[in-house]
Amino acid sequence: MEGIFNFWQYTGFANLTAAHVVMISVGLLFIFLAIRYEYEPLLLIPIGFGILIGNVPFLEGAGLQIGIYEDGSVLNYLYQGVARGVYPPLIFLGIGAMTDFSTLISSPRLMLLGAAAQLGIFLTFLGALALGFLPAEAGAIGIIGGADGPTAIFLASKLANGLNGTANLIGPIAIAAYSYMALVPVIQPPIMRLLTNDRERVIRMKPPRAVTQREKILFPIIGLLLTTFLAPSALPLLGMLFFGNLLKESTVTNRLAETARKAMIDIVTILLGVTVGASTQASVFLTPQSMMIFGLGALSFVIATAGGILFAKFMNLFLKADDQINPLIGAAGVSAVPDSARVVQTMGLHYDKNNHLLMHAMAPNISGVIGSAIAAGILLSFLG
Amino acid sequence: MLIITADDLILSAFGYVVVFLVLLLLYLVFQNLPKLLGSITYVQDKAIGMRDMWKKNKTEETESHGEVLTGETCAAIAMALNLHLYEVHDEEALTLTIHKMSKTYSPWNSKIYGVMNQPKG
């Protein structure tokens, strides 16, 4: 009889709390959104299922070595890739190997939109400080405004990992960053409509010029040297991003580029998604701090989007009438690649069925990736 | 209670400015890169032209050696090569494949069928 009682003590039913139910519901919601509405399914399915895995109740402290925060558990080993910031640079390698920088090279002025959108990061940093977070925690929270999941995880693993006198905020920050990335089609359009008028939304931009192969090869080399000499802390991210791009553009390492952009990024995405999801164990995740992080993340995203759009309008003040920028593409300055560029394209077509903005929007989108990585490097060098 | 110090404000402003500066620098470099590459190509072309001219003077060969190929000439040569290499009609495979028709009906054999199936008296 005592054995049966012990068995019961170990079951999930005996250890179930309201917090577990809430988190399991969140996981189910993510899976539902991914399958029903196809909101970033490649991210939300692994994260959603990871949330389920991480919130199956068990008897904590019994030495079972099954929880993600228990030393020696398999999940804990996999989680080290997140906690020590290993996965994000590998993701960047894959992104570099799959991204065509042509639009950015052909219209370099659009890089400035990617810089402008990083406003969200630094204002949210101040907002987080105002809410009482420590400076290192505030820096990690601010980076959510970069709308770049790997960058957010990378910075959180360095600044708010629970080891340097800060709280462990990796889980909430990662979930917030990826959630808002998935919700780009919901969050951005109202801001875009609010900050632009009918005339601006139908501005047609000049088609980008053809880019030579030599320029494409030079871009990752020059890009790496220029950016990391000024912000060396961004080296793990930008180094891998530009390295991946050189693998692609050199055209002599196709096998490596193919592996980086397909098999490797898929494997890392699976591990990253599941472990980030599982790191939302109710006892660690459901705290007032997490709720504040979600609020600040949303605010950060809104500011970043607005920053890009308003800067595009500002640039138009100095541009000739036939060379204007459609301010909608400023929204793509956040680095949710290619989601926000797709949102811009959809919105552009909504107001003019023949105005395709995707190619133009990819430029600020990609420069947003570079900009947020630089911002992460700067925050790391100041607060790390 | 607000816990933002002057240092935090400076960090934010400085960080934002640095992000801007880095991307501005990239912008300036890549805005001017085509011109730079064009100049390098021009210098290379000129060097080739000079070398050919030198050869021409040296050996007194035909005048055409000293010319730098224009874009139109290059395009015409490329088009000719492309047509020659890819647009030439290939040799036929010379393999006959006989497909068995699932339904052998046609007006011709139906007529024969009609002739062969005379009503029996």
Chai-1 contact restraints between the chains, C-beta under 6 A:
chainA,res_idxA,chainB,res_idxB,connection_type,confidence,min_distance_angstrom,max_distance_angstrom,comment,restraint_id
A,I105,B,F30,contact,1.0,0.0,6.0,A-B,restraint_1
A,P108,B,Y27,contact,1.0,0.0,6.0,A-B,restraint_2
A,P108,B,F30,contact,1.0,0.0,6.0,A-B,restraint_3
A,P108,B,Q31,contact,1.0,0.0,6.0,A-B,restraint_4
A,M111,B,L23,contact,1.0,0.0,6.0,A-B,restraint_5
A,M111,B,L26,contact,1.0,0.0,6.0,A-B,restraint_6
A,M111,B,Y27,contact,1.0,0.0,6.0,A-B,restraint_7
A,A115,B,V19,contact,1.0,0.0,6.0,A-B,restraint_8
A,A115,B,F20,contact,1.0,0.0,6.0,A-B,restraint_9
A,A115,B,L23,contact,1.0,0.0,6.0,A-B,restraint_10
A,Q118,B,V19,contact,1.0,0.0,6.0,A-B,restraint_11
A,F122,B,S12,contact,1.0,0.0,6.0,A-B,restraint_12
A,F122,B,G15,contact,1.0,0.0,6.0,A-B,restraint_13
A,F122,B,Y16,contact,1.0,0.0,6.0,A-B,restraint_14
A,F125,B,S12,contact,1.0,0.0,6.0,A-B,restraint_15
A,L126,B,I4,contact,1.0,0.0,6.0,A-B,restraint_16
A,L126,B,S12,contact,1.0,0.0,6.0,A-B,restraint_17
A,L129,B,I3,contact,1.0,0.0,6.0,A-B,restraint_18
A,L129,B,I4,contact,1.0,0.0,6.0,A-B,restraint_19
A,L129,B,D8,contact,1.0,0.0,6.0,A-B,restraint_20
A,A130,B,L2,contact,1.0,0.0,6.0,A-B,restraint_21
A,A130,B,I4,contact,1.0,0.0,6.0,A-B,restraint_22
A,I222,B,V29,contact,1.0,0.0,6.0,A-B,restraint_23
A,L226,B,L25,contact,1.0,0.0,6.0,A-B,restraint_24
A,L226,B,L26,contact,1.0,0.0,6.0,A-B,restraint_25
A,T227,B,V22,contact,1.0,0.0,6.0,A-B,restraint_26
A,L230,B,V22,contact,1.0,0.0,6.0,A-B,restraint_27
A,S367,B,L23,contact,1.0,0.0,6.0,A-B,restraint_28
A,G371,B,V19,contact,1.0,0.0,6.0,A-B,restraint_29
A,G371,B,L23,contact,1.0,0.0,6.0,A-B,restraint_30
A,I374,B,V19,contact,1.0,0.0,6.0,A-B,restraint_31
A,I374,B,V22,contact,1.0,0.0,6.0,A-B,restraint_32
A,A375,B,V19,contact,1.0,0.0,6.0,A-B,restraint_33
A,I378,B,G15,contact,1.0,0.0,6.0,A-B,restraint_34
A,I378,B,V18,contact,1.0,0.0,6.0,A-B,restraint_35
A,F382,B,L11,contact,1.0,0.0,6.0,A-B,restraint_36
